[in-house]
Every structure is written in C-alpha cells, then in structure tokens.
Amino acid sequence: MTRKVADCRRFPSESNCTLSISGEEEEVVRAAAEHAVSVHQHTDTPELRREIRAMLQDELVPAIPKGGPPPPEGEIFDL
C-alpha cells in the first residue's frame, strides 16, 4: 500500500506551518483533520476531510542500497 503525505508547506497560512504528516491514507486524513482543527481553527466536517483527502500526495521514499545505510541527503548513488 502506498503511503500518503499531507504537507502544510504546500498551502499558505498565517502561522507558516511546516508540519508534514505521512502514513496510510486513513491515518493521515484523521491526523491532518485534528491538526487543521487544533492549529488552523478549521471545523472538522466531512467536507474538510474530503478536501484533505483530495490534497494528499504519494510519499516519495528514496531507495536504500542493500547492505548499508542510506547515503547522506542529496547524494546520488547506484543500486
């Protein structure tokens, strides 16, 4: 199953929020709705959850080479 990401940095806000939430879709929708209510003063409604679900992106996870830790961030390597 593809993990999903909700990232506040994609949307302008007065608080300049930088939170990113990732996990299985239902987990992310639930956590993002709770965050939207507690931090951004939204009301938890079915419409809010539909909007959150529509803005989710697939999580991009870099490949980890066999037999070792991942390379330093930004470094390119061959598998």
Buried (B, 14 or more C-beta within 10 A) or exposed (E): EEBBBBBBEEEEEEEEBEEBBBBEBEEBBBBBBEBBBEEEEBEEEEEBBEBBBEBBEEEEEEEEEEEEEEEEEEEEEEE
